[in-house]
Amino acid sequence: MVIMALTFVAASTVSVVPPSRTLRRDGLHRVRQAHGVHPAGVAVTLSVGLGTALAARRRPGFFHHRRCALRAALKSTKLREKMEMEDGLVEEFEEESELLDESELEDDGREKAESSKVIKPKTTNTRILELWPGISDPMIDFGGLPIPQRLADALTERGIVTPSPIQHLAMPKLAKGDHVIIHAPTGGGKTLSYLLPMLARLQPTMHVGVQALVFVPTPELALQVGRELKWLFYVLSGGADAMCWFNPQVPQEIACQVLLSRSNLWDAVRQDAAVMVCTPGLILSELRMLKWEARRFKETLALFMASNVNCIICDEVDALTPAQKQRGPTRLGAAEHVSGFVLDVVRSRYRNRPVQLIASSATSNSQKVSEFLDRLMEKKYPKRRDVGRRATPELVQDASQVPRVGARPGGVRKPNRAVSMPQCIQHCLALVEDKDDGILVGLPRFDAMVNIIKHLKGDGNVLVFVPERVKLDAVVMMLQKRGIPEVSKYRSEVGLGPTTEQLMDNKFLRKPRRNDSWRGRPAEQSINPLMALQQYQEFVDDVNKEDCRRVLVAKMGDGRGIDLPNVDYVVLLEGASSPGDYLHLSGRTGRMGQSGTAITICTDVERWNLLDTVEMRLGIIFDLWDMENGRCQPREEETIAAVTDAKEEITETETESTEAVTDEQQ
């Protein structure tokens, strides 16, 4: 009975022994595991196999077949030979591992000694890329950024010989992939400061996907940025018929896309665009529609927008970010929704690779901008272990740098340094009688606007801004009937809508609207971006060549980013609602050091409101405008002294309040 029990144990142990192919795998841990688990079973198998063989000789009828005992003995001997070979392998692996451990310890000690001498900069959440791949021209330093010789020659022909101060500060940081908030006065060269590093970091890709997203608040600004990009692509590619420098298979005509409608969006997806300029509301409306109607198309759009993206740029970022209320939920703008969608796809599908965030504006040093970027970084790295990778963007200002400190609870935030207005702009007030009836603009304002435009000196162009509730076509017709022939809408001149003459023609065919009271947005209209860009370029060329004065009428909400040559005067039909709005509207003149004049038509009550808000905050002085003679009259010294005294009082109260707050915190 004892022999039978040992026989069954032998059979069971033989069946448990793992096959030989698991032992053939390379790796020290696998060999050690096999060597540590099975030696006892092997010894039992050998002893029991011999016992079963002897029992089979004494009692032939014990097994149904004698092959069972012979098979067990044969397996036991083969397994013993394999284990002897594996013991030799284990010894060899142990010797090699000891040598490797010693070499690693020596390398670690050497690295620690070197690191103690030289502290290397720690780069987190950045992506180091090769600059200008595919261009063999000699590189020339331009404000800390190496640019090709062909681009330097083209910039010299345009009159850009030396970079502006903000370009000196921002471009080296952007070329390394850092997150930056660009803050500089109007006309300081902010657009070129982020376009050149973005183009330098474009890489050759094997599959479809946009590499840079540029979000702007208005279609007018999208056309302007698209025009600059088209010119840069033309210069860097080496001609009109040449291919892109970073990918020879992509034509330069489709490498940069300006989106003005839904059809343009899907054309950009099909044609494999590298840079996309658009208003974020267009993409957000498309995403919300595809969420319920066509999820496969939403996945296609996500693949196109996030597969290769390495840069997200928000131009005029304060206009893309809504103001937050003191109470209630956080209000998110369209740019934040679309950027969050892209970052979610990058995190979930593409190993959460670094994506550069760039924000630019003349008023980007506000609290809502920092909170907007902090929310994007939290969405990019939501896990607790990645808190150190939430790189807080650095605020880069003209002629000064202020390190950006997070606006989250527990963070300390330094006071903002407001960028002053350009000194070459003269600010004036034209006083009129108060005849406004609620939201209706009174006739004295229009009369004052006509008199101002008629008595202006020089041949410079005039840009007139009217409130949102005033019809542009009505203003154009009124100025034409008052004896000012060269008047047009800015939107129609750049190809974003029909002209006033076309709308007055009964034969002009236009698409009927579903609701007559609803004003269709430019994104919902069928606008060809190529035709709009061509018309915009022709318009800018005509403005440069013509000697006569041209008057352009635009809405106050569309005034951000307009950069036209020879704009000597800016006329505001109504005072700006905030100092930031006035800074952007008056900054359409006096670009790049040229002189200009900003005239605001206001009543006597609005005058003191402007003095209290705009003049005090921006550090400017409003003069009075003489409409008959067409020149500025300096204010009385008593008024200026009163304004300066009020400024000193405001600064004293602010310092006292800050000191009181710090005392309470301590």
TIZA-634888 format. One line per 4 residues: their letters; for each residue x negated, y, z negated of C-alpha. Coordinates in nm, 3 decimals, always signed. Example, Ala and Ser with C-alpha at 12.3 -4.5 7.8 and 13.67 -1.06 7.14 Angstrom:
// TIZA-634888
as	-1.230/-0.450/-0.780; -1.367/-0.106/-0.714
//
This chain:
// TIZA-634888
mvim	+0.000/+0.000/+0.000; -0.287/+0.232/-0.074; -0.429/+0.168/+0.273; -0.090/+0.247/+0.434
altf	-0.066/+0.575/+0.248; -0.417/+0.672/+0.349; -0.335/+0.582/+0.708; -0.034/+0.814/+0.718
vaas	-0.242/+1.089/+0.557; -0.508/+1.041/+0.823; -0.252/+1.069/+1.101; -0.106/+1.386/+0.951
tvsv	-0.445/+1.549/+0.902; -0.547/+1.467/+1.257; -0.232/+1.629/+1.395; -0.286/+1.945/+1.184
vpps	-0.639/+2.005/+1.313; -0.626/+2.300/+1.556; -0.719/+2.245/+1.922; -1.071/+2.308/+2.039
rtlr	-0.984/+2.610/+2.261; -0.915/+2.826/+1.957; -1.267/+2.752/+1.840; -1.418/+2.844/+2.175
rdgl	-1.304/+3.210/+2.142; -1.585/+3.452/+2.072; -1.575/+3.646/+1.751; -1.725/+3.605/+1.408
hrvr	-1.399/+3.627/+1.216; -1.236/+3.351/+1.421; -1.530/+3.113/+1.370; -1.540/+3.187/+0.997
qahg	-1.167/+3.128/+0.970; -1.193/+2.792/+1.143; -1.495/+2.696/+0.935; -1.329/+2.793/+0.606
vhpa	-0.998/+2.620/+0.657; -1.070/+2.281/+0.809; -1.383/+2.119/+0.654; -1.186/+1.943/+0.380
gvav	-0.940/+1.805/+0.628; -1.228/+1.676/+0.842; -1.380/+1.482/+0.551; -1.048/+1.318/+0.465
tlsv	-0.997/+1.233/+0.831; -1.335/+1.062/+0.860; -1.292/+0.851/+0.547; -0.936/+0.753/+0.622
glgt	-1.016/+0.676/+0.986; -1.281/+0.424/+0.879; -1.042/+0.267/+0.626; -0.775/+0.218/+0.888
alaa	-1.024/+0.055/+1.123; -1.127/-0.202/+0.855; -0.764/-0.270/+0.767; -0.686/-0.338/+1.130
rrrp	-0.961/-0.598/+1.145; -0.836/-0.784/+0.833; -0.466/-0.776/+0.916; -0.407/-0.766/+1.293
gffh	-0.030/-0.730/+1.256; -0.051/-0.419/+1.047; -0.033/-0.184/+1.351; +0.187/-0.230/+1.647
hrrc	-0.116/-0.152/+1.856; -0.483/-0.144/+1.766; -0.539/+0.170/+1.974; -0.397/+0.386/+1.694
alra	-0.688/+0.311/+1.461; -0.948/+0.348/+1.734; -0.795/+0.678/+1.844; -0.805/+0.816/+1.489
alks	-1.171/+0.716/+1.443; -1.268/+0.867/+1.779; -1.101/+1.199/+1.698; -1.273/+1.213/+1.362
tklr	-1.620/+1.165/+1.513; -1.563/+1.425/+1.787; -1.437/+1.676/+1.534; -1.745/+1.622/+1.318
ekme	-1.977/+1.692/+1.611; -1.788/+2.014/+1.696; -1.807/+2.139/+1.338; -2.184/+2.082/+1.334
medg	-2.218/+2.294/+1.647; -1.994/+2.562/+1.499; -2.206/+2.576/+1.182; -2.500/+2.679/+1.398
lvee	-2.287/+2.945/+1.571; -2.175/+3.086/+1.236; -2.535/+3.121/+1.124; -2.628/+3.302/+1.447
feee	-2.327/+3.541/+1.414; -2.416/+3.618/+1.054; -2.775/+3.705/+1.147; -2.659/+3.933/+1.432
sell	-2.402/+4.104/+1.211; -2.665/+4.175/+0.945; -2.891/+4.336/+1.208; -2.601/+4.544/+1.342
dese	-2.503/+4.660/+0.993; -2.860/+4.770/+0.924; -2.880/+4.964/+1.253; -2.544/+5.132/+1.187
ledd	-2.655/+5.237/+0.840; -2.974/+5.387/+0.986; -2.772/+5.578/+1.251; -2.526/+5.707/+0.990
grek	-2.807/+5.830/+0.772; -2.975/+6.003/+1.068; -2.644/+6.170/+1.171; -2.578/+6.286/+0.815
aess	-2.925/+6.435/+0.793; -2.875/+6.619/+1.125; -2.528/+6.739/+1.028; -2.661/+6.874/+0.699
kvik	-2.902/+7.092/+0.896; -2.668/+7.205/+1.177; -2.292/+7.242/+1.118; -2.109/+7.157/+1.440
pktt	-1.780/+7.336/+1.517; -1.477/+7.117/+1.463; -1.245/+7.119/+1.764; -0.896/+7.000/+1.686
ntri	-0.593/+7.006/+1.907; -0.793/+7.125/+2.209; -0.873/+6.964/+2.540; -1.214/+7.035/+2.695
lelw	-1.188/+7.026/+3.074; -1.424/+7.091/+3.363; -1.390/+7.444/+3.499; -1.331/+7.499/+3.872
pgis	-1.360/+7.136/+3.991; -1.418/+7.110/+4.365; -1.577/+7.457/+4.411; -1.946/+7.460/+4.501
dpmi	-1.993/+7.840/+4.504; -2.237/+7.999/+4.261; -2.066/+8.112/+3.942; -2.068/+8.472/+3.820
dfgg	-1.986/+8.576/+3.466; -1.666/+8.781/+3.444; -1.586/+8.875/+3.087; -1.723/+8.549/+2.944
lpip	-1.553/+8.330/+3.208; -1.758/+8.191/+3.500; -1.577/+8.262/+3.828; -1.674/+8.165/+4.186
qrla	-1.852/+8.411/+4.412; -1.556/+8.430/+4.653; -1.322/+8.538/+4.373; -1.567/+8.799/+4.245
dalt	-1.593/+8.952/+4.593; -1.213/+8.961/+4.630; -1.172/+9.131/+4.292; -1.431/+9.390/+4.390
ergi	-1.236/+9.468/+4.707; -0.926/+9.530/+4.496; -1.120/+9.770/+4.276; -1.165/+9.535/+3.978
vtps	-1.538/+9.553/+3.913; -1.555/+9.512/+3.536; -1.304/+9.324/+3.316; -1.080/+9.509/+3.074
piqh	-1.138/+9.486/+2.695; -0.859/+9.233/+2.644; -1.004/+9.014/+2.921; -1.343/+9.019/+2.747
lamp	-1.181/+8.894/+2.428; -0.923/+8.644/+2.557; -1.074/+8.464/+2.857; -1.363/+8.283/+2.679
klak	-1.123/+8.145/+2.419; -0.866/+8.040/+2.680; -1.133/+7.866/+2.889; -1.213/+7.642/+2.589
gdhv	-0.846/+7.546/+2.548; -0.771/+7.744/+2.231; -0.421/+7.864/+2.142; -0.416/+8.242/+2.175
iiha	-0.167/+8.529/+2.131; -0.268/+8.815/+2.364; -0.176/+9.158/+2.232; -0.277/+9.464/+2.436
ptgg	-0.121/+9.788/+2.563; +0.083/+9.804/+2.881; -0.132/+9.809/+3.192; -0.428/+9.653/+3.012
gktl	-0.477/+9.347/+3.236; -0.299/+9.082/+3.028; -0.168/+8.891/+3.333; -0.512/+8.837/+3.483
syll	-0.656/+8.747/+3.142; -0.444/+8.429/+3.121; -0.414/+8.347/+3.494; -0.787/+8.308/+3.560
pmla	-0.859/+8.060/+3.274; -0.543/+7.868/+3.363; -0.657/+7.829/+3.726; -1.008/+7.735/+3.612
rlqp	-0.869/+7.443/+3.409; -0.662/+7.286/+3.690; -0.772/+6.925/+3.743; -0.736/+6.669/+4.025
tmhv	-0.449/+6.432/+3.944; -0.345/+6.096/+4.085; +0.029/+6.128/+4.031; +0.302/+6.387/+4.049
gvqa	+0.337/+6.649/+3.778; +0.303/+7.019/+3.708; -0.011/+7.125/+3.518; +0.087/+7.476/+3.401
lvfv	+0.426/+7.624/+3.308; +0.467/+8.005/+3.306; +0.787/+8.132/+3.141; +0.898/+8.491/+3.203
ptpe	+1.216/+8.673/+3.089; +1.332/+8.816/+3.426; +1.323/+8.707/+3.793; +1.153/+9.037/+3.881
lalq	+0.860/+8.950/+3.659; +0.857/+8.595/+3.802; +0.811/+8.738/+4.151; +0.533/+8.965/+4.032
vgre	+0.340/+8.683/+3.861; +0.404/+8.459/+4.163; +0.259/+8.725/+4.393; -0.062/+8.739/+4.188
lkwl	-0.086/+8.359/+4.184; -0.034/+8.334/+4.560; -0.317/+8.581/+4.617; -0.549/+8.394/+4.379
fyvl	-0.468/+8.059/+4.546; -0.537/+8.217/+4.886; -0.878/+8.348/+4.776; -0.991/+8.038/+4.586
sgga	-0.880/+7.793/+4.855; -1.073/+7.979/+5.126; -0.799/+8.092/+5.364; -0.436/+8.054/+5.461
damc	-0.467/+7.705/+5.615; -0.703/+7.557/+5.354; -0.606/+7.304/+5.089; -0.631/+7.355/+4.713
wfnp	-0.977/+7.341/+4.561; -0.880/+7.101/+4.280; -0.681/+6.859/+4.500; -0.754/+6.856/+4.876
qvpq	-0.429/+6.671/+4.946; -0.203/+6.953/+4.820; -0.142/+7.258/+5.046; -0.175/+7.591/+4.871
eiac	+0.172/+7.701/+4.990; +0.344/+7.446/+4.768; +0.088/+7.435/+4.484; +0.244/+7.743/+4.322
qvll	+0.625/+7.756/+4.300; +0.847/+8.043/+4.185; +1.189/+7.915/+4.076; +1.490/+8.136/+4.138
srsn	+1.765/+7.874/+4.178; +1.843/+7.507/+4.113; +1.743/+7.404/+4.464; +1.398/+7.560/+4.411
lwda	+1.354/+7.346/+4.099; +1.407/+7.017/+4.276; +1.201/+7.133/+4.575; +0.913/+7.187/+4.333
vrqd	+0.965/+6.834/+4.195; +0.958/+6.679/+4.543; +0.661/+6.880/+4.671; +0.434/+6.818/+4.370
aavm	+0.370/+7.175/+4.255; +0.074/+7.240/+4.024; +0.185/+7.574/+3.874; +0.549/+7.667/+3.814
vctp	+0.674/+8.019/+3.732; +1.037/+8.054/+3.625; +1.283/+8.183/+3.372; +1.341/+7.917/+3.103
glil	+1.719/+7.957/+3.118; +1.723/+7.799/+3.464; +1.557/+7.477/+3.345; +1.761/+7.470/+3.025
selr	+2.093/+7.486/+3.214; +1.973/+7.205/+3.441; +1.870/+6.989/+3.143; +2.203/+7.038/+2.971
mlkw	+2.391/+6.942/+3.284; +2.177/+6.634/+3.351; +2.220/+6.516/+2.992; +2.570/+6.390/+3.066
earr	+2.591/+6.361/+3.444; +2.262/+6.215/+3.565; +2.023/+6.079/+3.305; +1.793/+5.929/+3.568
fket	+1.736/+6.273/+3.716; +1.664/+6.404/+3.368; +1.394/+6.137/+3.328; +1.252/+6.241/+3.667
lalf	+1.241/+6.602/+3.557; +1.076/+6.502/+3.228; +0.811/+6.302/+3.416; +0.740/+6.595/+3.647
masn	+0.716/+6.854/+3.369; +0.519/+6.654/+3.111; +0.304/+6.394/+3.289; +0.013/+6.631/+3.366
vnci	+0.096/+6.949/+3.177; -0.196/+7.100/+2.986; -0.083/+7.463/+2.945; +0.240/+7.646/+2.854
icde	+0.235/+8.026/+2.896; +0.503/+8.262/+2.763; +0.467/+8.607/+2.919; +0.654/+8.884/+2.737
vdal	+0.702/+8.635/+2.455; +0.897/+8.873/+2.230; +1.166/+8.901/+2.499; +1.186/+8.521/+2.521
tpaq	+1.232/+8.487/+2.143; +1.563/+8.609/+1.994; +1.561/+8.813/+1.677; +1.631/+8.608/+1.364
kqrg	+1.904/+8.696/+1.119; +1.836/+8.717/+0.747; +2.095/+8.450/+0.677; +2.219/+8.160/+0.878
ptrl	+2.053/+7.899/+1.100; +1.743/+7.968/+1.307; +1.820/+8.102/+1.653; +1.621/+7.930/+1.927
gaae	+1.564/+8.082/+2.267; +1.565/+7.906/+2.602; +1.184/+7.904/+2.612; +1.168/+7.722/+2.280
hvsg	+1.425/+7.464/+2.392; +1.239/+7.386/+2.716; +0.895/+7.387/+2.551; +1.025/+7.155/+2.280
fvld	+1.161/+6.920/+2.545; +0.823/+6.907/+2.720; +0.631/+6.854/+2.395; +0.869/+6.576/+2.289
vvrs	+0.805/+6.391/+2.615; +0.427/+6.439/+2.582; +0.434/+6.305/+2.226; +0.653/+6.003/+2.300
ryrn	+0.519/+5.895/+2.641; +0.171/+6.037/+2.693; -0.008/+5.971/+2.361; +0.053/+6.325/+2.238
rpvq	-0.240/+6.475/+2.425; -0.329/+6.841/+2.351; -0.125/+7.110/+2.528; -0.251/+7.470/+2.523
lias	-0.004/+7.739/+2.411; -0.052/+8.099/+2.530; +0.167/+8.398/+2.440; +0.126/+8.746/+2.587
sats	+0.299/+9.079/+2.534; +0.240/+9.440/+2.435; +0.447/+9.372/+2.120; +0.342/+9.015/+2.043
nsqk	+0.223/+9.086/+1.687; +0.568/+9.036/+1.540; +0.690/+8.788/+1.283; +0.931/+8.611/+1.519
vsef	+0.653/+8.533/+1.768; +0.435/+8.366/+1.503; +0.732/+8.167/+1.373; +0.820/+8.061/+1.728
ldrl	+0.470/+7.921/+1.786; +0.460/+7.759/+1.442; +0.784/+7.574/+1.519; +0.637/+7.448/+1.846
mekk	+0.327/+7.319/+1.667; +0.543/+7.140/+1.412; +0.738/+6.979/+1.694; +0.414/+6.874/+1.862
ypkr	+0.272/+6.719/+1.542; +0.564/+6.625/+1.315; +0.383/+6.361/+1.108; +0.228/+6.444/+0.777
rdvg	-0.109/+6.300/+0.871; -0.135/+6.548/+1.163; -0.092/+6.863/+0.955; -0.455/+6.956/+1.017
rrat	-0.398/+6.948/+1.393; -0.135/+7.220/+1.381; -0.383/+7.477/+1.501; -0.244/+7.821/+1.426
pelv	-0.285/+8.048/+1.733; -0.528/+8.335/+1.701; -0.405/+8.689/+1.758; -0.642/+8.859/+2.003
qdas	-0.594/+9.235/+2.024; -0.749/+9.505/+2.236; -1.071/+9.625/+2.068; -0.999/+9.422/+1.752
qvpr	-0.935/+9.064/+1.643; -0.704/+8.961/+1.363; -0.708/+8.592/+1.265; -0.359/+8.446/+1.281
vgar	-0.231/+8.310/+0.951; +0.074/+8.085/+0.948; +0.411/+8.237/+0.873; +0.531/+7.922/+0.699
pggv	+0.610/+7.925/+0.324; +0.293/+7.924/+0.121; +0.085/+8.098/+0.387; -0.066/+8.443/+0.350
rkpn	-0.009/+8.681/+0.637; -0.220/+8.986/+0.703; -0.053/+9.314/+0.802; -0.009/+9.374/+1.175
ravs	-0.212/+9.632/+1.358; +0.011/+9.803/+1.610; -0.142/+9.859/+1.953; -0.113/+10.230/+2.027
mpqc	+0.037/+10.373/+2.342; -0.200/+10.465/+2.627; -0.326/+10.819/+2.581; -0.277/+10.900/+2.949
iqhc	+0.106/+10.898/+2.919; +0.287/+11.222/+2.835; +0.622/+11.186/+2.653; +0.900/+11.441/+2.700
lalv	+1.263/+11.494/+2.594; +1.530/+11.654/+2.815; +1.816/+11.783/+2.597; +2.178/+11.775/+2.725
edkd	+2.523/+11.827/+2.580; +2.701/+11.539/+2.410; +2.988/+11.451/+2.648; +2.975/+11.071/+2.612
dgil	+3.306/+10.898/+2.559; +3.234/+10.576/+2.375; +3.045/+10.344/+2.608; +3.102/+10.574/+2.906
vglp	+2.803/+10.789/+2.998; +2.884/+11.158/+3.021; +2.840/+11.367/+3.336; +2.571/+11.598/+3.182
rfda	+2.328/+11.308/+3.172; +2.364/+11.241/+3.546; +2.332/+11.613/+3.625; +2.014/+11.632/+3.418
mvni	+1.875/+11.321/+3.595; +1.936/+11.480/+3.939; +1.777/+11.810/+3.836; +1.473/+11.635/+3.690
ikhl	+1.412/+11.430/+4.005; +1.457/+11.729/+4.236; +1.212/+11.954/+4.051; +0.936/+11.702/+3.997
kgdg	+0.592/+11.801/+4.124; +0.367/+11.584/+4.332; +0.437/+11.291/+4.563; +0.434/+11.014/+4.304
nvlv	+0.714/+10.757/+4.288; +0.990/+10.775/+4.028; +1.134/+10.482/+3.833; +1.477/+10.544/+3.679
fvpe	+1.609/+10.314/+3.405; +1.981/+10.305/+3.328; +2.169/+10.112/+3.055; +2.324/+9.774/+3.122
rvkl	+2.677/+9.914/+3.134; +2.599/+10.148/+3.428; +2.636/+10.020/+3.786; +2.322/+10.050/+3.994
davv	+2.508/+10.099/+4.321; +2.703/+10.392/+4.175; +2.381/+10.563/+4.063; +2.221/+10.511/+4.405
mmlq	+2.522/+10.657/+4.590; +2.540/+10.955/+4.356; +2.171/+11.040/+4.404; +2.203/+11.009/+4.780
krgi	+2.501/+11.245/+4.787; +2.310/+11.496/+4.569; +2.038/+11.533/+4.831; +1.783/+11.264/+4.734
pevs	+1.759/+11.033/+5.040; +1.481/+10.789/+4.942; +1.676/+10.607/+4.670; +1.714/+10.229/+4.637
kyrs	+1.765/+9.952/+4.387; +1.453/+9.780/+4.267; +1.622/+9.440/+4.279; +1.716/+9.472/+4.644
evgl	+1.371/+9.599/+4.743; +1.201/+9.290/+4.601; +1.450/+9.050/+4.762; +1.668/+8.960/+4.465
gptt	+1.999/+9.093/+4.592; +2.179/+9.286/+4.866; +2.120/+9.655/+4.915; +2.378/+9.926/+4.849
eqlm	+2.425/+9.984/+5.224; +2.500/+9.615/+5.279; +2.758/+9.611/+5.003; +2.930/+9.920/+5.148
dnkf	+2.953/+9.760/+5.492; +3.283/+9.579/+5.545; +3.123/+9.339/+5.793; +2.871/+9.218/+5.537
lrkp	+2.952/+8.857/+5.444; +2.888/+8.741/+5.092; +2.988/+8.430/+4.906; +3.313/+8.469/+4.710
rrnd	+3.293/+8.438/+4.333; +3.507/+8.210/+4.126; +3.579/+8.492/+3.887; +3.556/+8.850/+4.011
swrg	+3.486/+8.985/+3.664; +3.183/+8.755/+3.621; +2.852/+8.894/+3.743; +2.650/+8.612/+3.889
rpae	+2.296/+8.576/+3.761; +2.003/+8.565/+4.004; +1.932/+8.205/+3.900; +2.277/+8.102/+4.020
qsin	+2.243/+8.269/+4.359; +2.093/+8.107/+4.667; +1.768/+8.304/+4.685; +1.476/+8.181/+4.889
plma	+1.160/+8.241/+4.682; +0.929/+8.247/+4.986; +1.137/+8.517/+5.154; +1.159/+8.709/+4.826
lqqy	+0.781/+8.694/+4.779; +0.723/+8.809/+5.136; +0.968/+9.096/+5.096; +0.808/+9.191/+4.763
qefv	+0.462/+9.200/+4.923; +0.588/+9.415/+5.212; +0.755/+9.650/+4.964; +0.434/+9.696/+4.763
ddvn	+0.236/+9.759/+5.082; +0.489/+10.022/+5.196; +0.474/+10.195/+4.858; +0.095/+10.220/+4.891
kedc	+0.105/+10.356/+5.247; +0.396/+10.601/+5.230; +0.327/+10.961/+5.138; +0.686/+11.058/+5.053
rrvl	+0.836/+11.008/+4.711; +1.057/+10.705/+4.648; +1.312/+10.675/+4.369; +1.379/+10.325/+4.236
vakm	+1.671/+10.248/+4.003; +1.664/+9.950/+3.766; +1.832/+9.827/+3.449; +1.658/+9.868/+3.115
gdgr	+1.664/+9.492/+3.059; +1.472/+9.434/+3.385; +1.195/+9.683/+3.311; +0.949/+9.447/+3.144
gidl	+0.640/+9.370/+3.345; +0.715/+9.590/+3.648; +0.378/+9.685/+3.795; +0.410/+9.919/+4.093
pnvd	+0.142/+10.150/+4.234; +0.170/+10.528/+4.226; +0.449/+10.548/+3.967; +0.393/+10.892/+3.818
yvvl	+0.728/+10.942/+3.644; +0.964/+10.724/+3.441; +1.311/+10.867/+3.367; +1.533/+10.711/+3.099
lega	+1.903/+10.795/+3.132; +1.945/+10.706/+2.765; +1.712/+10.670/+2.469; +1.563/+10.328/+2.399
sspg	+1.722/+10.123/+2.124; +1.392/+10.038/+1.950; +1.027/+10.149/+1.953; +0.927/+9.825/+2.126
dylh	+1.172/+9.881/+2.412; +1.047/+10.236/+2.459; +0.687/+10.111/+2.463; +0.765/+9.870/+2.748
lsgr	+0.982/+10.111/+2.952; +0.746/+10.406/+2.930; +0.452/+10.176/+3.001; +0.563/+10.133/+3.364
tgrm	+0.359/+10.446/+3.432; +0.004/+10.525/+3.328; -0.126/+10.185/+3.438; -0.499/+10.107/+3.405
gqsg	-0.597/+10.457/+3.292; -0.390/+10.660/+3.543; -0.186/+10.956/+3.424; +0.193/+10.944/+3.397
tait	+0.497/+11.108/+3.238; +0.793/+10.947/+3.060; +1.109/+11.163/+3.036; +1.401/+11.066/+2.810
ictd	+1.743/+11.230/+2.852; +1.908/+11.263/+2.511; +2.140/+11.479/+2.304; +2.040/+11.684/+2.004
verw	+2.153/+11.410/+1.763; +1.964/+11.140/+1.952; +1.658/+11.364/+1.950; +1.613/+11.335/+1.575
nlld	+1.678/+10.962/+1.587; +1.399/+10.926/+1.842; +1.170/+11.137/+1.629; +1.242/+10.925/+1.323
tvem	+1.204/+10.586/+1.490; +1.000/+10.594/+1.811; +0.769/+10.884/+1.738; +0.686/+10.776/+1.386
rlgi	+0.628/+10.410/+1.466; +0.428/+10.448/+1.787; +0.225/+10.751/+1.681; +0.325/+10.973/+1.976
ifdl	+0.453/+11.329/+2.006; +0.753/+11.420/+2.220; +0.737/+11.748/+2.413; +1.036/+11.930/+2.564
wdme	+1.099/+11.907/+2.937; +1.179/+12.220/+3.139; +1.420/+12.096/+3.407; +1.409/+12.418/+3.613
ngrc	+1.032/+12.446/+3.637; +0.961/+12.073/+3.629; +0.698/+12.072/+3.356; +0.652/+11.998/+2.988
qpre	+0.679/+12.261/+2.719; +0.482/+12.189/+2.402; +0.686/+12.194/+2.085; +0.649/+12.454/+1.817
eeti	+0.372/+12.405/+1.565; +0.621/+12.405/+1.278; +0.804/+12.108/+1.422; +0.480/+11.918/+1.479
aavt	+0.367/+11.995/+1.123; +0.698/+11.868/+0.989; +0.659/+11.548/+1.191; +0.305/+11.490/+1.064
dake	+0.418/+11.551/+0.705; +0.699/+11.300/+0.751; +0.447/+11.048/+0.888; +0.226/+11.093/+0.584
eite	+0.524/+11.044/+0.354; +0.622/+10.724/+0.534; +0.270/+10.584/+0.508; +0.253/+10.671/+0.140
tete	+0.585/+10.500/+0.069; +0.474/+10.192/+0.264; +0.148/+10.168/+0.071; +0.331/+10.210/-0.260
stea	+0.580/+9.938/-0.166; +0.303/+9.698/-0.062; +0.116/+9.764/-0.386; +0.434/+9.702/-0.585
vtde	+0.493/+9.374/-0.401; +0.137/+9.258/-0.465; +0.167/+9.348/-0.835; +0.488/+9.147/-0.860
qq	+0.327/+8.850/-0.688; +0.029/+8.864/-0.923
//
